């Protein structure tokens, strides 16, 4: 049943709304969260919720459209159509499982006991979490991935301290994103980050299919002493809609199914590229 729309004048903002209204970037992140949760937002809703003028509300929606987070409509905005295809977490989990296992083993070999580690919401990082449990190494893990949280909470035991990065849940990827997620990441620092991406464009730009996922990964890169990229050769021919960061922001790239020339191309960004092979093919 369609709910009636009640038009009303801007309400007097409370302390929280006034604070958000005074900080444009925080307000825009909150609008993006609202849009993600509801699928659509009106100029009137932005005015009322954040105590801003209609002009400011339209400007915010225009800026979100410029970033690819919204598509403007008459009187508001809706979620944009995603240009790049994005499969669900469950579907991706069983794709290229053996390369992901190889990458996970190589990744965990880089860890020292008691390090603090960011794990992004990729299925490759889920394999890293599995390997952390299997090896039994002591670590503090921060992640926005609900499946990784569930795995570590049930199977990791006392060696692993888990810090969940909350926010708005994306059911497609089973990951937490939005202002709450990036705020939590920005409040922490890690020794290491393990992440994967939708694609590496032109050998020098990390990309993702979703803007809010890209925001979380970008914050993790900025707050990790050493970022480690985990990819297979398919990532060099795919591209996401949103740029995350330059490849040069990653210290190490662990890669499977790439040749020496592709490794040289990736290495031009200054990243230490290491080709990971199975024991049989080494």
C-alpha positions in Angstrom: 0.0 0.0 0.0 1.4 3.4 -1.0 2.1 5.6 2.0 0.7 9.2 1.7 3.2 12.0 1.3 2.8 14.9 3.7 4.5 18.1 2.6 5.5 20.3 5.5 7.8 23.2 6.1 11.4 22.8 7.3 11.4 21.8 11.0 13.7 23.4 13.5 16.9 21.3 13.5 18.0 19.5 16.7 21.6 19.6 17.9 22.6 16.5 15.8 21.0 17.9 12.6 22.6 21.3 13.2 26.0 19.6 13.6 25.6 17.6 10.3 24.2 20.7 8.6 27.4 22.5 9.5 29.7 19.9 8.0 28.8 19.3 4.3 30.9 16.1 3.8 29.4 14.4 6.9 25.9 15.5 5.8 26.4 14.1 2.3 27.6 10.8 3.6 24.5 10.6 5.8 22.3 11.4 2.7 24.1 8.7 0.8 23.4 6.2 3.7 19.7 7.3 3.6 19.5 6.8 -0.1 21.1 3.4 0.1 18.6 2.3 2.7 15.5 3.7 1.1 16.3 3.8 -2.7 15.1 7.4 -3.0 15.2 10.8 -1.1 13.4 14.1 -1.7 14.8 17.6 -1.4 12.1 18.2 1.3 13.4 15.2 3.3 17.0 16.5 3.2 15.8 20.0 4.3 13.8 18.5 7.3 16.3 15.9 8.4 19.4 18.2 8.3 17.9 21.6 8.8 19.3 23.1 5.6 17.8 25.2 2.8 16.3 23.7 -0.4 19.3 25.2 -2.3 21.8 23.4 0.0 19.8 20.2 -0.3 19.8 20.4 -4.1 23.5 21.2 -4.1 24.2 18.1 -1.9 22.2 15.8 -4.2 24.0 17.3 -7.2 27.4 16.5 -5.6 26.3 13.0 -4.9 25.2 12.6 -8.5 28.7 13.9 -9.6 30.3 11.2 -7.5 28.1 8.5 -9.0 26.2 7.9 -5.7 22.8 9.3 -6.9 20.7 10.1 -10.0 18.8 13.3 -9.8 15.1 13.3 -10.3 12.4 16.0 -10.2 12.3 17.0 -6.5 15.0 14.6 -5.3 17.2 11.7 -6.2 17.3 7.9 -6.6 20.0 5.3 -6.6 21.9 5.2 -9.9 21.9 2.3 -12.2 25.2 0.4 -11.7 27.3 0.5 -14.8 29.5 -2.4 -13.7 28.0 -5.8 -12.9 28.4 -6.9 -9.4 27.7 -10.5 -8.3 26.6 -11.4 -4.8 29.0 -12.5 -2.1 27.7 -16.0 -2.1 28.1 -16.4 -5.9 31.6 -14.9 -5.9 32.7 -17.1 -3.0 32.9 -20.2 -5.2 34.5 -18.5 -8.2 38.3 -19.1 -8.6 38.4 -20.7 -5.2 41.8 -22.3 -5.7 43.6 -19.1 -6.6 42.0 -17.4 -3.6 43.3 -20.2 -1.4 46.8 -19.7 -2.8 46.6 -15.9 -2.3 45.3 -16.4 1.3 48.2 -18.7 2.2 50.7 -16.2 0.8 49.0 -13.4 2.6 49.0 -15.0 6.0 52.7 -15.8 5.6 53.3 -12.1 5.6 51.7 -11.7 9.1 53.7 -11.5 12.3 51.9 -12.6 15.5 49.8 -10.0 17.2 49.5 -7.7 14.3 46.4 -5.6 13.6 44.8 -6.3 10.3 42.2 -4.8 8.1 40.2 -7.3 5.9 37.9 -5.8 3.3 34.6 -7.3 2.2 36.0 -9.3 -0.7 35.6 -13.0 -1.0 39.4 -13.3 -1.2 39.7 -11.7 2.2 37.2 -14.3 3.5 39.7 -16.9 2.4 42.4 -15.0 4.3 40.2 -15.1 7.4 39.8 -18.9 7.0 43.6 -19.2 6.7 44.1 -17.1 9.9 41.8 -19.5 11.7 43.6 -22.6 10.2 47.1 -21.4 11.1 46.0 -20.2 14.5 48.1 -17.0 14.4 47.3 -14.3 17.0 45.9 -11.2 15.4 43.4 -8.3 15.8 41.1 -8.2 12.8 39.0 -5.2 11.7 36.5 -5.9 8.9 33.3 -4.6 7.4 32.4 -8.1 6.0 29.6 -9.8 7.9 30.7 -13.3 6.7 34.2 -12.7 8.0 32.8 -11.5 11.3 30.6 -14.6 11.6 33.5 -16.9 10.7 35.9 -15.4 13.2 33.3 -15.1 16.0 32.5 -18.8 15.8 35.8 -20.4 14.8 38.8 -18.2 15.6 39.1 -18.8 19.4 41.0 -16.6 21.8 43.9 -15.9 19.5 41.9 -13.5 17.4 40.4 -10.2 18.6 37.6 -9.1 16.3 36.5 -5.5 15.8 33.4 -5.3 13.6 33.1 -2.3 11.3 29.4 -1.4 11.3 27.3 0.8 9.1 24.6 0.3 6.5 24.4 -3.4 5.4 24.6 -4.1 1.7 22.7 -7.4 1.3 24.3 -8.0 -2.1 27.8 -8.1 -0.7 26.9 -8.8 2.9 29.1 -5.9 3.9 28.7 -2.7 6.0 29.3 0.6 4.2 28.5 4.2 4.5 29.4 7.0 7.0 29.3 4.7 10.0 31.7 2.2 8.4 34.3 4.8 7.2 34.1 6.6 10.6 35.0 3.4 12.4 37.9 2.7 10.0 39.2 6.2 10.4 39.3 5.8 14.1 41.7 2.9 13.9 45.1 2.1 12.5 46.3 -1.3 11.3 49.7 -2.9 10.6 48.4 -4.4 7.4 45.5 -4.4 5.0 44.5 -7.3 2.8 42.1 -6.3 0.0 40.9 -7.2 -3.4 39.2 -5.2 -6.1 36.8 -5.4 -9.1 39.6 -4.6 -11.5 43.0 -2.8 -12.0 42.5 -0.4 -14.8 45.4 0.4 -17.2 47.8 -1.3 -14.7 47.7 1.6 -12.3 44.2 2.3 -10.9 42.2 0.1 -8.4 38.5 0.1 -9.1 35.3 -1.2 -7.5 31.7 -1.6 -8.7 30.2 0.4 -5.8 31.0 3.9 -4.5 30.4 3.1 -0.9 32.5 0.0 -1.0 35.2 2.0 -2.6 35.0 4.6 0.2 35.6 1.9 2.9 38.6 0.4 1.0 40.0 3.9 0.4 39.9 4.6 4.2 41.5 1.2 5.0 44.4 2.0 2.6 44.9 5.4 4.3 44.9 3.8 7.8 47.1 0.8 7.2 50.9 0.8 7.5 51.1 -1.6 4.6 48.4 -2.4 2.1 48.5 -5.8 0.3 46.5 -6.3 -2.9 45.3 -9.9 -3.7 44.4 -10.5 -7.3 44.3 -13.1 -10.0 44.9 -12.4 -13.7 41.2 -11.7 -14.5 41.4 -8.4 -12.5 43.7 -7.0 -15.2 40.9 -7.2 -17.8 38.0 -6.1 -15.6 37.1 -2.6 -14.5 34.8 -1.2 -11.8 32.7 1.9 -12.0 34.5 3.8 -9.3 38.2 4.5 -8.8 39.4 3.5 -5.3 43.1 4.6 -5.3 46.2 4.5 -7.4 48.1 1.2 -7.4 51.0 3.1 -6.0 49.1 3.3 -2.7 49.6 -0.5 -2.3 53.0 -1.7 -1.0 52.7 -5.3 -2.2 50.6 -7.1 -4.8 50.2 -10.8 -4.5 49.0 -12.1 -7.9 48.1 -15.5 -9.4 47.6 -16.4 -13.0 49.7 -13.5 -14.4 52.8 -13.7 -16.5 56.1 -11.9 -16.0 55.2 -9.1 -18.4 52.0 -8.3 -16.6 54.0 -8.3 -13.3 56.4 -5.7 -14.9 53.5 -3.6 -15.9 52.0 -3.6 -12.4 55.4 -2.9 -10.9 55.8 0.3 -12.8 53.6 1.9 -10.1 56.3 1.2 -7.5 54.4 -1.7 -6.0 56.3 -4.9 -5.1 54.6 -7.5 -7.3 54.9 -11.1 -6.2 53.6 -13.9 -8.4 52.0 -16.7 -6.3 52.1 -20.2 -7.8 51.0 -23.6 -6.4 53.7 -26.0 -5.3 53.0 -28.2 -8.4 53.6 -25.4 -10.9 56.5 -23.7 -9.1 
